[in-house]
């Protein structure tokens, strides 16, 4: 009893710190997303031009994602988490300045900072969260990503009020950045050093007994495909949902933001309620049903010309997309040896959605409308339905069982 007492408070503090650190980008992202129509008007940008502006988010995301894994292995998660969260905070005033000055390039630079912070920081936070989940022996990643969704709900509500009151974009984004800075300063002290770090001795041992490259693990690649599909389903809403509702279904800017808030609320409910459901029904079954829900919502919004149906479909879309990303990352973590590296690789595969998603939907939307462009995430989510069995619980090999016994 006494030997375990120091561990529990540490895990508790780490959980709360990670909750705050996931709340931060959710709050920041929805502040930007709900003001997308206003930013578009300030920039006087077409749909295709907005796709190019959003490409800054894609470039930043991939830069952060591709550098995060090596940085975590060399430095551990702590410095990568802090740097990523700092970039998210700095990005919002940069976006605000670009929009206020009517400078699309500066706005894209701000989004690149935001993408770099989210892409790099979230890979490291997922590694940290997977470690807490393993040490605690219970599901944690769905609730952790639920805090991100909760942040989007809070930010969306504030964005709706700002739109309704005609509150300017620039002070709104700057105020959100100040709140994010406070969350970061409070949480960073509880993030431990060394998680995910590969020491020189471990690198030497790995070199002496090389294993097949992780990307050759077919099961892990399939899991990464599920992450990519569900990230694209979530990211399409984060990037374009208010504009889809405004341009595609005839809603006003305030109602478009309200529909996004409904999506974010559905995501939040799905993630916080998902843990017990997964424990009863199993991970792969829940992922299968989630993908079908998301596909149904996307199809209804794309092909049914009804505002009422569109609003109801957003709930399906949000519930379906809610568990795909965190559950697939959990599956990656227990798919074999080197769980931190596996989570990082699956995250990189999944975040490819942030590279190809915004500009692809923007260019397609220019030609066939944003509703028609939803065929891309719809098709990819249907692929996730096929790949979902790969996320089932994996039985350890005989060698791994021997190593576990020896470690005890």
KAWO-V404845 format. One record per residue. N is the residue number from 1. SS is DSSP state (2 for helix, 1 for strand, 0 for the rest). PHI is phi in radians with two decimals (999 if undefined). PSI is psi as a letter, one per 20 degrees, with the letter a starting at -180 (999 if undefined). Layout:
n=N ss=SS phi=PHI psi=PSI
n=N ss=SS phi=PHI psi=PSI
//
This chain:
n=1 ss=0 phi=999 psi=g
n=2 ss=2 phi=-1.15 psi=h
n=3 ss=2 phi=-1.21 psi=h
n=4 ss=2 phi=-1.71 psi=i
n=5 ss=2 phi=-1.06 psi=h
n=6 ss=2 phi=-1.21 psi=h
n=7 ss=2 phi=-1.29 psi=g
n=8 ss=2 phi=-1.08 psi=g
n=9 ss=2 phi=-1.05 psi=h
n=10 ss=2 phi=-1.08 psi=g
n=11 ss=2 phi=-1.12 psi=h
n=12 ss=2 phi=-1.10 psi=g
n=13 ss=2 phi=-1.12 psi=h
n=14 ss=2 phi=-1.12 psi=g
n=15 ss=2 phi=-1.05 psi=g
n=16 ss=2 phi=-1.16 psi=h
n=17 ss=2 phi=-1.10 psi=g
n=18 ss=2 phi=-1.19 psi=h
n=19 ss=2 phi=-0.99 psi=g
n=20 ss=2 phi=-1.14 psi=h
n=21 ss=2 phi=-1.24 psi=h
n=22 ss=2 phi=-1.41 psi=h
n=23 ss=2 phi=-1.11 psi=h
n=24 ss=2 phi=-1.00 psi=g
n=25 ss=2 phi=-1.17 psi=h
n=26 ss=2 phi=-1.11 psi=g
n=27 ss=2 phi=-1.07 psi=g
n=28 ss=2 phi=-1.20 psi=g
n=29 ss=2 phi=-1.15 psi=g
n=30 ss=2 phi=-1.25 psi=h
n=31 ss=2 phi=-1.07 psi=g
n=32 ss=2 phi=-1.26 psi=g
n=33 ss=2 phi=-1.12 psi=g
n=34 ss=2 phi=-1.18 psi=i
n=35 ss=0 phi=-1.75 psi=j
n=36 ss=2 phi=-0.98 psi=g
n=37 ss=2 phi=-1.02 psi=h
n=38 ss=2 phi=-1.19 psi=g
n=39 ss=2 phi=-1.12 psi=g
n=40 ss=2 phi=-0.99 psi=g
n=41 ss=2 phi=-1.20 psi=h
n=42 ss=2 phi=-1.09 psi=h
n=43 ss=2 phi=-1.43 psi=i
n=44 ss=0 phi=0.94 psi=l
n=45 ss=0 phi=-1.77 psi=q
n=46 ss=0 phi=-1.38 psi=r
n=47 ss=2 phi=-1.08 psi=g
n=48 ss=2 phi=-1.14 psi=g
n=49 ss=2 phi=-1.14 psi=h
n=50 ss=2 phi=-1.13 psi=h
n=51 ss=2 phi=-1.05 psi=h
n=52 ss=2 phi=-1.20 psi=h
n=53 ss=2 phi=-1.05 psi=g
n=54 ss=2 phi=-1.17 psi=i
n=55 ss=2 phi=-1.09 psi=h
n=56 ss=2 phi=-1.02 psi=h
n=57 ss=2 phi=-1.08 psi=g
n=58 ss=2 phi=-1.14 psi=g
n=59 ss=2 phi=-1.08 psi=g
n=60 ss=2 phi=-1.09 psi=g
n=61 ss=2 phi=-1.04 psi=g
n=62 ss=2 phi=-1.21 psi=h
n=63 ss=2 phi=-1.07 psi=g
n=64 ss=2 phi=-1.16 psi=g
n=65 ss=2 phi=-1.15 psi=g
n=66 ss=2 phi=-1.19 psi=h
n=67 ss=2 phi=-1.54 psi=i
n=68 ss=2 phi=-1.13 psi=g
n=69 ss=2 phi=-0.98 psi=g
n=70 ss=2 phi=-1.03 psi=h
n=71 ss=2 phi=-1.17 psi=g
n=72 ss=2 phi=-1.10 psi=g
n=73 ss=2 phi=-1.15 psi=h
n=74 ss=2 phi=-1.56 psi=h
n=75 ss=2 phi=-1.97 psi=i
n=76 ss=0 phi=1.61 psi=r
n=77 ss=2 phi=-1.30 psi=h
n=78 ss=2 phi=-0.97 psi=g
n=79 ss=2 phi=-1.11 psi=h
n=80 ss=2 phi=-1.24 psi=g
n=81 ss=2 phi=-1.08 psi=g
n=82 ss=2 phi=-1.14 psi=g
n=83 ss=2 phi=-1.09 psi=g
n=84 ss=2 phi=-1.06 psi=g
n=85 ss=2 phi=-1.14 psi=h
n=86 ss=2 phi=-1.12 psi=g
n=87 ss=2 phi=-1.08 psi=h
n=88 ss=2 phi=-1.06 psi=g
n=89 ss=2 phi=-1.14 psi=g
n=90 ss=2 phi=-1.19 psi=h
n=91 ss=2 phi=-1.12 psi=h
n=92 ss=2 phi=-1.08 psi=g
n=93 ss=2 phi=-1.09 psi=h
n=94 ss=2 phi=-1.17 psi=g
n=95 ss=2 phi=-1.06 psi=g
n=96 ss=2 phi=-1.08 psi=g
n=97 ss=2 phi=-1.12 psi=g
n=98 ss=2 phi=-1.10 psi=g
n=99 ss=2 phi=-1.17 psi=g
n=100 ss=2 phi=-1.11 psi=h
n=101 ss=0 phi=-1.56 psi=i
n=102 ss=0 phi=1.20 psi=k
n=103 ss=0 phi=-1.97 psi=n
n=104 ss=2 phi=-1.03 psi=h
n=105 ss=2 phi=-1.12 psi=g
n=106 ss=2 phi=-1.14 psi=h
n=107 ss=2 phi=-1.07 psi=g
n=108 ss=2 phi=-1.13 psi=h
n=109 ss=2 phi=-1.11 psi=g
n=110 ss=2 phi=-1.06 psi=g
n=111 ss=2 phi=-1.18 psi=h
n=112 ss=2 phi=-1.14 psi=g
n=113 ss=2 phi=-1.07 psi=g
n=114 ss=2 phi=-1.08 psi=g
n=115 ss=2 phi=-1.10 psi=g
n=116 ss=2 phi=-1.10 psi=g
n=117 ss=2 phi=-1.16 psi=g
n=118 ss=2 phi=-1.19 psi=g
n=119 ss=2 phi=-1.09 psi=g
n=120 ss=2 phi=-1.29 psi=g
n=121 ss=2 phi=-1.17 psi=h
n=122 ss=2 phi=-1.27 psi=h
n=123 ss=2 phi=-1.03 psi=g
n=124 ss=2 phi=-1.14 psi=h
n=125 ss=2 phi=-1.20 psi=h
n=126 ss=2 phi=-1.18 psi=h
n=127 ss=2 phi=-1.10 psi=g
n=128 ss=2 phi=-1.07 psi=g
n=129 ss=2 phi=-1.13 psi=h
n=130 ss=2 phi=-1.12 psi=h
n=131 ss=2 phi=-1.18 psi=g
n=132 ss=2 phi=-1.12 psi=g
n=133 ss=2 phi=-1.07 psi=g
n=134 ss=2 phi=-1.16 psi=g
n=135 ss=2 phi=-1.19 psi=h
n=136 ss=2 phi=-1.38 psi=i
n=137 ss=0 phi=1.23 psi=k
n=138 ss=0 phi=-2.59 psi=r
n=139 ss=0 phi=-1.04 psi=p
n=140 ss=0 phi=-2.38 psi=h
n=141 ss=2 phi=-1.06 psi=g
n=142 ss=2 phi=-1.03 psi=g
n=143 ss=2 phi=-1.17 psi=h
n=144 ss=2 phi=-1.10 psi=g
n=145 ss=2 phi=-1.21 psi=h
n=146 ss=2 phi=-1.09 psi=h
n=147 ss=2 phi=-1.19 psi=h
n=148 ss=2 phi=-1.05 psi=g
n=149 ss=2 phi=-1.14 psi=h
n=150 ss=2 phi=-1.06 psi=h
n=151 ss=2 phi=-1.07 psi=h
n=152 ss=2 phi=-1.17 psi=h
n=153 ss=2 phi=-1.13 psi=g
n=154 ss=2 phi=-1.06 psi=g
n=155 ss=2 phi=-1.12 psi=h
n=156 ss=2 phi=-1.17 psi=g
n=157 ss=2 phi=-1.06 psi=g
n=158 ss=2 phi=-1.11 psi=h
n=159 ss=2 phi=-1.16 psi=h
n=160 ss=2 phi=-1.07 psi=g
n=161 ss=2 phi=-1.09 psi=h
n=162 ss=2 phi=-1.14 psi=g
n=163 ss=2 phi=-1.10 psi=g
n=164 ss=2 phi=-1.13 psi=h
n=165 ss=2 phi=-1.53 psi=i
n=166 ss=0 phi=1.21 psi=k
n=167 ss=0 phi=-1.22 psi=p
n=168 ss=0 phi=-1.10 psi=q
n=169 ss=2 phi=-1.15 psi=g
n=170 ss=2 phi=-1.06 psi=g
n=171 ss=2 phi=-1.14 psi=h
n=172 ss=2 phi=-1.06 psi=g
n=173 ss=2 phi=-1.21 psi=h
n=174 ss=2 phi=-1.15 psi=g
n=175 ss=2 phi=-1.11 psi=h
n=176 ss=2 phi=-1.10 psi=h
n=177 ss=2 phi=-1.08 psi=h
n=178 ss=2 phi=-1.14 psi=g
n=179 ss=2 phi=-1.11 psi=g
n=180 ss=2 phi=-1.06 psi=h
n=181 ss=2 phi=-1.08 psi=g
n=182 ss=2 phi=-1.11 psi=g
n=183 ss=2 phi=-1.06 psi=g
n=184 ss=2 phi=-1.11 psi=g
n=185 ss=2 phi=-1.09 psi=h
n=186 ss=2 phi=-1.25 psi=h
n=187 ss=2 phi=-1.52 psi=h
n=188 ss=2 phi=-1.11 psi=h
n=189 ss=2 phi=-1.20 psi=h
n=190 ss=2 phi=-1.64 psi=j
n=191 ss=0 phi=-1.55 psi=o
n=192 ss=0 phi=-1.33 psi=r
n=193 ss=0 phi=-1.55 psi=q
n=194 ss=0 phi=1.62 psi=i
n=195 ss=0 phi=-1.17 psi=p
n=196 ss=0 phi=1.41 psi=i
n=197 ss=0 phi=-1.31 psi=p
n=198 ss=0 phi=-1.82 psi=o
n=199 ss=0 phi=-1.31 psi=r
n=200 ss=2 phi=-1.08 psi=h
n=201 ss=2 phi=-1.14 psi=h
n=202 ss=2 phi=-1.16 psi=h
n=203 ss=2 phi=-1.11 psi=h
n=204 ss=2 phi=-1.15 psi=g
n=205 ss=2 phi=-1.14 psi=h
n=206 ss=2 phi=-1.16 psi=h
n=207 ss=2 phi=-1.19 psi=h
n=208 ss=2 phi=-1.29 psi=h
n=209 ss=0 phi=-2.19 psi=m
n=210 ss=0 phi=-1.12 psi=q
n=211 ss=0 phi=-2.02 psi=r
n=212 ss=0 phi=-1.02 psi=q
n=213 ss=0 phi=-0.99 psi=q
n=214 ss=2 phi=-1.06 psi=h
n=215 ss=2 phi=-1.21 psi=i
n=216 ss=2 phi=-1.55 psi=i
n=217 ss=0 phi=-1.36 psi=o
n=218 ss=2 phi=-1.04 psi=g
n=219 ss=2 phi=-1.09 psi=g
n=220 ss=2 phi=-1.15 psi=h
n=221 ss=2 phi=-1.12 psi=h
n=222 ss=2 phi=-1.10 psi=g
n=223 ss=2 phi=-1.08 psi=g
n=224 ss=2 phi=-1.05 psi=h
n=225 ss=2 phi=-1.10 psi=h
n=226 ss=2 phi=-1.13 psi=g
n=227 ss=2 phi=-1.03 psi=g
n=228 ss=2 phi=-1.05 psi=g
n=229 ss=2 phi=-1.09 psi=g
n=230 ss=2 phi=-1.29 psi=h
n=231 ss=2 phi=-1.16 psi=h
n=232 ss=2 phi=-1.15 psi=h
n=233 ss=2 phi=-1.09 psi=g
n=234 ss=2 phi=-1.27 psi=g
n=235 ss=2 phi=-1.17 psi=h
n=236 ss=2 phi=-1.06 psi=h
n=237 ss=2 phi=-1.22 psi=g
n=238 ss=2 phi=-1.08 psi=h
n=239 ss=2 phi=-1.50 psi=h
n=240 ss=2 phi=-2.22 psi=i
n=241 ss=2 phi=-1.01 psi=g
n=242 ss=2 phi=-1.04 psi=g
n=243 ss=2 phi=-1.24 psi=h
n=244 ss=2 phi=-1.06 psi=g
n=245 ss=2 phi=-1.23 psi=h
n=246 ss=2 phi=-1.28 psi=g
n=247 ss=2 phi=-1.46 psi=h
n=248 ss=2 phi=-1.65 psi=h
n=249 ss=2 phi=-2.15 psi=j
n=250 ss=0 phi=1.35 psi=j
n=251 ss=0 phi=-1.38 psi=q
n=252 ss=0 phi=-1.35 psi=r
n=253 ss=2 phi=-1.07 psi=g
n=254 ss=2 phi=-1.14 psi=g
n=255 ss=2 phi=-1.18 psi=h
n=256 ss=2 phi=-1.06 psi=g
n=257 ss=2 phi=-1.17 psi=h
n=258 ss=2 phi=-1.13 psi=g
n=259 ss=2 phi=-1.12 psi=h
n=260 ss=2 phi=-1.09 psi=g
n=261 ss=2 phi=-1.07 psi=h
n=262 ss=2 phi=-1.11 psi=g
n=263 ss=2 phi=-1.04 psi=g
n=264 ss=2 phi=-1.10 psi=h
n=265 ss=2 phi=-1.13 psi=h
n=266 ss=2 phi=-1.12 psi=g
n=267 ss=2 phi=-1.05 psi=g
n=268 ss=2 phi=-1.10 psi=g
n=269 ss=2 phi=-1.06 psi=g
n=270 ss=2 phi=-1.04 psi=g
n=271 ss=2 phi=-1.30 psi=g
n=272 ss=2 phi=-1.28 psi=h
n=273 ss=2 phi=-1.53 psi=i
n=274 ss=2 phi=-1.23 psi=h
n=275 ss=2 phi=-0.95 psi=g
n=276 ss=2 phi=-1.06 psi=h
n=277 ss=2 phi=-1.14 psi=g
n=278 ss=2 phi=-1.10 psi=g
n=279 ss=2 phi=-1.12 psi=h
n=280 ss=2 phi=-1.51 psi=g
n=281 ss=2 phi=-1.70 psi=h
n=282 ss=0 phi=1.69 psi=q
n=283 ss=2 phi=-1.13 psi=g
n=284 ss=2 phi=-1.18 psi=h
n=285 ss=2 phi=-1.16 psi=g
n=286 ss=2 phi=-1.12 psi=g
n=287 ss=2 phi=-1.14 psi=h
n=288 ss=2 phi=-1.06 psi=g
n=289 ss=2 phi=-1.14 psi=h
n=290 ss=2 phi=-1.05 psi=g
n=291 ss=2 phi=-1.10 psi=h
n=292 ss=2 phi=-1.15 psi=h
n=293 ss=2 phi=-1.06 psi=g
n=294 ss=2 phi=-1.08 psi=g
n=295 ss=2 phi=-1.09 psi=g
n=296 ss=2 phi=-1.10 psi=g
n=297 ss=2 phi=-1.10 psi=g
n=298 ss=2 phi=-1.06 psi=g
n=299 ss=2 phi=-1.11 psi=g
n=300 ss=2 phi=-1.14 psi=g
n=301 ss=2 phi=-1.17 psi=h
n=302 ss=2 phi=-1.27 psi=h
n=303 ss=2 phi=-2.03 psi=i
n=304 ss=0 phi=-1.92 psi=o
n=305 ss=0 phi=-1.56 psi=m
n=306 ss=0 phi=-2.62 psi=p
n=307 ss=2 phi=-1.16 psi=h
n=308 ss=2 phi=-1.12 psi=g
n=309 ss=2 phi=-1.10 psi=h
n=310 ss=2 phi=-1.07 psi=g
n=311 ss=2 phi=-1.13 psi=g
n=312 ss=2 phi=-1.11 psi=h
n=313 ss=2 phi=-1.20 psi=h
n=314 ss=2 phi=-1.08 psi=h
n=315 ss=2 phi=-1.11 psi=g
n=316 ss=2 phi=-1.05 psi=g
n=317 ss=2 phi=-1.03 psi=g
n=318 ss=2 phi=-1.15 psi=g
n=319 ss=2 phi=-1.10 psi=h
n=320 ss=2 phi=-1.19 psi=h
n=321 ss=2 phi=-1.39 psi=i
n=322 ss=2 phi=-1.11 psi=g
n=323 ss=0 phi=-1.71 psi=i
n=324 ss=2 phi=-1.03 psi=g
n=325 ss=2 phi=-1.13 psi=g
n=326 ss=2 phi=-1.13 psi=h
n=327 ss=2 phi=-1.20 psi=h
n=328 ss=2 phi=-1.17 psi=h
n=329 ss=2 phi=-1.15 psi=h
n=330 ss=2 phi=-1.06 psi=g
n=331 ss=2 phi=-1.11 psi=h
n=332 ss=2 phi=-1.12 psi=g
n=333 ss=2 phi=-1.11 psi=h
n=334 ss=0 phi=-1.86 psi=k
n=335 ss=0 phi=-1.47 psi=i
n=336 ss=0 phi=2.87 psi=a
n=337 ss=0 phi=-1.11 psi=r
n=338 ss=0 phi=0.99 psi=m
n=339 ss=2 phi=-1.05 psi=h
n=340 ss=2 phi=-1.08 psi=g
n=341 ss=2 phi=-1.15 psi=h
n=342 ss=2 phi=-1.20 psi=g
n=343 ss=2 phi=-1.11 psi=g
n=344 ss=2 phi=-1.09 psi=g
n=345 ss=2 phi=-1.14 psi=g
n=346 ss=2 phi=-1.09 psi=h
n=347 ss=2 phi=-1.12 psi=g
n=348 ss=2 phi=-1.07 psi=g
n=349 ss=2 phi=-1.05 psi=g
n=350 ss=2 phi=-1.15 psi=g
n=351 ss=2 phi=-1.28 psi=i
n=352 ss=2 phi=-1.00 psi=h
n=353 ss=2 phi=-1.02 psi=h
n=354 ss=2 phi=-1.29 psi=h
n=355 ss=2 phi=-1.39 psi=g
n=356 ss=2 phi=-1.62 psi=h
n=357 ss=2 phi=-1.17 psi=f
n=358 ss=2 phi=-1.01 psi=g
n=359 ss=2 phi=-1.17 psi=h
n=360 ss=2 phi=-1.09 psi=g
n=361 ss=2 phi=-1.14 psi=h
n=362 ss=2 phi=-1.15 psi=g
n=363 ss=2 phi=-1.18 psi=g
n=364 ss=2 phi=-1.13 psi=g
n=365 ss=2 phi=-1.09 psi=h
n=366 ss=2 phi=-1.11 psi=h
n=367 ss=2 phi=-1.57 psi=g
n=368 ss=2 phi=-2.14 psi=j
n=369 ss=0 phi=1.57 psi=q
n=370 ss=2 phi=-1.13 psi=h
n=371 ss=2 phi=-1.11 psi=g
n=372 ss=2 phi=-1.13 psi=h
n=373 ss=2 phi=-1.16 psi=i
n=374 ss=0 phi=-1.15 psi=i
n=375 ss=2 phi=-1.07 psi=h
n=376 ss=2 phi=-1.18 psi=g
n=377 ss=2 phi=-1.08 psi=h
n=378 ss=2 phi=-1.06 psi=g
n=379 ss=2 phi=-1.12 psi=h
n=380 ss=2 phi=-1.21 psi=h
n=381 ss=2 phi=-1.14 psi=h
n=382 ss=2 phi=-1.13 psi=h
n=383 ss=2 phi=-1.12 psi=h
n=384 ss=2 phi=-1.08 psi=h
n=385 ss=2 phi=-1.02 psi=g
n=386 ss=2 phi=-1.20 psi=h
n=387 ss=2 phi=-1.49 psi=i
n=388 ss=2 phi=-0.99 psi=h
n=389 ss=2 phi=-1.02 psi=h
n=390 ss=2 phi=-1.16 psi=i
n=391 ss=2 phi=-1.58 psi=j
n=392 ss=0 phi=-1.14 psi=r
n=393 ss=0 phi=-1.14 psi=p
n=394 ss=0 phi=-1.68 psi=p
n=395 ss=0 phi=-1.49 psi=p
n=396 ss=0 phi=-1.10 psi=q
n=397 ss=0 phi=-1.27 psi=r
n=398 ss=2 phi=-1.07 psi=h
n=399 ss=2 phi=-1.11 psi=g
n=400 ss=2 phi=-1.18 psi=h
n=401 ss=2 phi=-1.13 psi=h
n=402 ss=2 phi=-1.11 psi=g
n=403 ss=2 phi=-1.13 psi=h
n=404 ss=2 phi=-1.13 psi=g
n=405 ss=2 phi=-1.11 psi=g
n=406 ss=2 phi=-1.15 psi=h
n=407 ss=2 phi=-1.15 psi=h
n=408 ss=0 phi=-1.30 psi=999
//
